[in-house]
Amino acid sequence: MYKRVGIFGMGLLGGSVGLGLRERFLAREVVAYDPDPTALEAARALGAADRIETRLGPWIADLDLGVLAAPVGALETLGRAVAGHAAPNTLWTDVGSVKGPVVEALEPLLPRFVGSHPMAGSERAGVENAHAGLLQNAAWILTPSPRSTAADLRELEHLVEALGAYPLLVAPELHDRLVARVSHLPYLLAVALNRIVDADPNRETLMFLAAGGFRDLTRVASGSPRMSRDMVVANRAALREAAADLKAVLDELVSALDHPERLFEYAQGAKRVRDSLPVVRRTLLPVQHDLVIAVPDRPGELARITSALGAAGVNIKDIEVLNVRDEGGAIRLGFVSGEEKRAGREVLEAAGYRTR
């Protein structure tokens, strides 16, 4: 357990780290710093911090661990400001999504600095959307350099594991190349697809027709435009390389429109890759057994479902209303065991509901 941890930046990730530290009793005191007093008050109300600070000062020297959680474009400036108060024995890390320039800038300023990047996030930014489960089962990349010590790296690995995530060691430059392809390029694609719709003379009709597939593809464009812009600009070299590769692949696919069998082969390969992606459930709850119920659009259906299960002694551990247009209204129920799921299915199907 740390005696005192400082989190510099109370946004989605900073708040989630604070909640994780407090909920798992990993720090006796979590101190939150942010220049925005509204974010600090929200963090304290949420329980993400024990103490809040609106100014950098001598209190920084008392930290055992410092976490820089500002937007990636502000990390170097924040690191320089913090370094004037930092003690040489404090371990430092960050949660920025770009590592090469950040590690290069901050290592000389903070003697015990190891870059890191939890691969967790949401299109809903801000500390008010933070939760410890955001980090659960996430890959948390650590980006040591030749200057990093084995002891500091082990300490951060243990912290990441204690927060419920999986540490993965990757060189800073390789991190930026990989993340450009699986995170930053998809963001640019989401922006591009929305711009195409916005510029079309039939924009209103297109907006009406944009169903689940389009929404899934463009979800990341709903995040903070300023933070997302800073993220992709900071990684522009790797992103340009990824975009050039994408352009070549798109040209190849367009050419294959005149060769259906070739396009079919490409589609089969894409399906194999997509189907092999690991499914990660970021939650503090134990593994659940899910059942989806088709629900007619009429008042009282949720009450009928829960009452039927309650009368049969079947306990629901989780519930979510799904907005899936092509299936009509639907509700996902989570059960603690396969046996309860089967019992729930029998009860609901006997009551006339369709399940899957």
N, C-alpha and C positions, 0 to 999 in steps of 0.2 A: 504494500500500500504506500502511495505517495503521501507525504505530509501536506504539500500544497502544489496544485497544478494551476497554471494560468492559461486561459484560452483567449486568444486575441482575434476577435471577430465573432460576433454572435449572429450568424446566419444559420442556414439549414444544417451544414456540416458541423460548425462550431457548437451549435446547440445540441446536436445529436451526440457529439463526443462528450459534452458536459453531462448530459443525461445518462449516458452509458457509464461514465466514471462514478456518478453518484448512486445510480441504481445498483451497480455491482460492487459498491463500497471499495473502489480502487483509489480513492483520495479522501483524506480527512477534510480538505477544503478545496473547492473549485472557485477560482477567481476569474470573473469574466471582464474583459475589456472591450469596449466598442465606442467609437466617437459618437454614435447615435444613442442618446439616452432612452429613446423609445424601445430600441432593440434590447437594451439592458434590462429595462423594466419587464419586458415580455419574457426574457430569459429567466429572471428571478421568479416571476409568477408561474412559469412552466416548471420550475425546479431544476433548471439546467446549471445553476450556479448558487453557491453559498454567499458570495460577496461580489459586488460589482464595482468597477472602477471606470471613470470617464477620462482619466488622465494617466499617462505613463509616468512612472516615478520610481523611487527607491524600493517600493514593494516588490518590484520585479526581481530584485536580487535574492529574495527569500524563496523563490520557486525551485522545486525539484525538477519540474518538467514544464516546458512552455510549448504551446501548440499555436502556430500561426495559421489562422483560419480566415484571413481576409481574401477578397477576390484576387485571382492570380496576378492581375495587373498592378496590384498594390502591395504585393508581398515584399519586394525589394525595399520599397520606401518604409514599410512597417518594420522590416528587419533592421534597417539602419537606425530607426528611432528606438527600437527596443534594445539594441546592442549597447547604447550609452548607459543603460541601467543594469545590464545583465551581469550575473556572477559567472566566473569561469567554470563552476561545477554544475551548472544547470544544463540538462539535456534538452535539446530543441528539435522540433520537427515542424512540418507544415502539412496541409491537406490540399495543396494546389494540384490542378489537373495538368500542369506542364512542369517538367522537372529539370531539363537541361539548364536553361538560363537561371532558374531559381536556385538550384544547387550551386552553380558557379558564383552567383551573387552573394548568397548567404553564408556559405562555408567560411570565407575569410572573416566575416563579421561575428559569427557565433561559433566558438571553438568546438562545441559538441553538437553540431547540427547534422542530422540525417534526413534527407528529403523523403516524403511519403505521399501517397495518394490513395485514399479509400475509394474504390470503384462503386460508389453508392451515391444516389441523388434522386431528385424528383423534379418534375416541371413546376412544382409548387415551392417557390423559394421562401426564405425568411425563417427566423427562429420559431415563429408560431407553428410551423409545419415540422419542426424537429421531433424526432423520437429515437430512442435507443435502438429500436428494432431496425432502423435504417442501415445499421452497420452489421446486423446479424447475417452471417454466412456470406458477407461480401468479400471479394478479393481486395486486400489492402496491400498495395505495392510499396515496398521500401526500396529506395534508390541510393544505396551506399556508393561512395567514391573511394579512391585509394587512401583518402585521409580519414575515412571512418574507422573506428576501432571495433573490434569484435565484441567487446563488452557493451558498447552503446547499441550495436545492432541487436544483440541478444535481448537487451532491455526493451527495445521497441517491439521486437517479435513477441515477447511475453505480454506486453501491453495490448497489442493487436489481438492476440488470441484471447486475452481476458475480456476484451470487448465483444467477443463473439465472431470476429472476422478471421480471414485466412491470410497470413503474411506471405508475400511473394517477392523475392529479391530480383530486381531488374536494374541494369545500368540506366542512368538518367537519359542518355540519348536514345537507347532502345525503347525505353518507356514512351518517349514522345513519338517515335515512329509508329508504335503499335496503337497507341491511343488515338493518333490521328486517323487511323483506319476504322476503329470500332466505336469512336465517340465523336470526334470533331468533324469528320467527313459526314456522318449521318446528320449532324446538326446543319451543316451547309445544305445538304440535300433537302432537309425539311424546310429551310428558308426558301430554297429554289422552287420547290413544289407549291408553296403558298404564294410565291410571287407570280407563278404562271397562272394560278387561279385568279389572283387579284387583278392581273392585267388583261384577262380575257373579256371580250365584249359581252359574253354571256355569263358574267361573273355570278349573278344572283342564282341562275339555274344551276351552275356548277356547285355553288355553296350548298344548295338544297340536295344535290345528288351525292355529295361527299359523304360516304358511309364509313363503316368500320375500318376498311383497309386503308383509306386515305388518312383517317384520324390516327391510326396506329403509326403510320409512316411519318407523320408530321407532329407527333405529340411533343417532341423535344423543343419545337419552336415556341411552345407556350412558356418556357422558362424566362428568366430575366434577360432581356436583350443586351443590356450593358455588360453583365457578367459573361454571357456567352460570346459576345464580341471580343472581350478581352482575352478569353480563353483561346479562341481560334487564332487571333492575331499573335499571341505569344508563341504559338506553335506553327506559325505560317510556313516555315521551311519544310517541315515534315508533311504539312497539310497540302502544300503545292504538289509534292511528289505523289501523295495519295490521290489527289484530284486528277493528276495526269494519268495515273493508272486507271482510274474510274472512266475517264473519257475514252481511253483505248478500248475498255471492255464494252462501254455503251456503243461505240462505233461497230464493234464486232457483233453485238446483239442486233443492231439495226440492219446490218448486212445479212444476218441470218433470217430476217423476216422473209426473204426470198428463198430460203432453204429450210423448210419446216422440220426436216429430220434433224438437221444440225441444231436448230433452236430447241427441239425436244431434248436433245442430249444436254444442252446447257441447262435447261429447266430441271432435268433429272439430277444433275450435279448440284444445282442450287438447293433442291429439296433435300438431298442427302446432307449437305452442310447445315441447313437450317434445322433439320430434325435431330441432328447430333449435338446441337447447342445444349449445354447443361441448364436445367431449370433450377433457379435459385429462389428460395422463399425467404425473404428478409423479414423475419418475425421473431419475437421473443417467445411465442407460444410453441408448444411441442408440435410435432408432426400431426397433421389432421387429415381426416378422411372426408373428402368433399363430395357433396351431392348437389346437382343443379336441378331446380324445379321450374318448369314452365308455369307462369302465373297469369291468369286472365286479368285484363285491365278493368278491375272493379273494386270498390271500397271493401275493406275488411279482410282481404285475402291473407295478408301477413298474420293477422290475429288468428285466422282459421288454421293456418299451417302450424303456428307455434302451439295453439291450444290442442290440436290433434296429437302432436308429438308429446306434449306435456301429459295429456290424459293417458297416453300409452307408456309413460315413464321413460321416454327417450330424451336424453339431455343434449342440447345444442351448445357447442363451445364457441362457435363463431357464425356470424351471419352477414351477408353482403348483398345489396340490391345491384343486379347487373343491368347495365343499359346496353343490351345487345339487340340491334334493330332487326337482324334477320331471324331472331328466335322469339321475337316479341318480348314481353316482360319475363324476367327470370330472377330467381333468388338462389344464391349459393349458400348452402349450410355446411358447416364444419362439425364433424363428430370426432370424439377422442379415439374411437376404435372402429375397426372394420365391422364388428358385430353391431354396434349402435348404428352405423351407417346403413347396414342391411335392414335392421329393424325399422329405421326411419323411412327407408324406401318402401317397405311393405305397408306401413301406416299411411303414407301419402298416396301411394298408388291405389290403395283401397278407398281412399277419400276422393279419388277421381283425378289426381294430379299426374302429369307426365314428368318423369325424372330421367336424369342421365348422370 
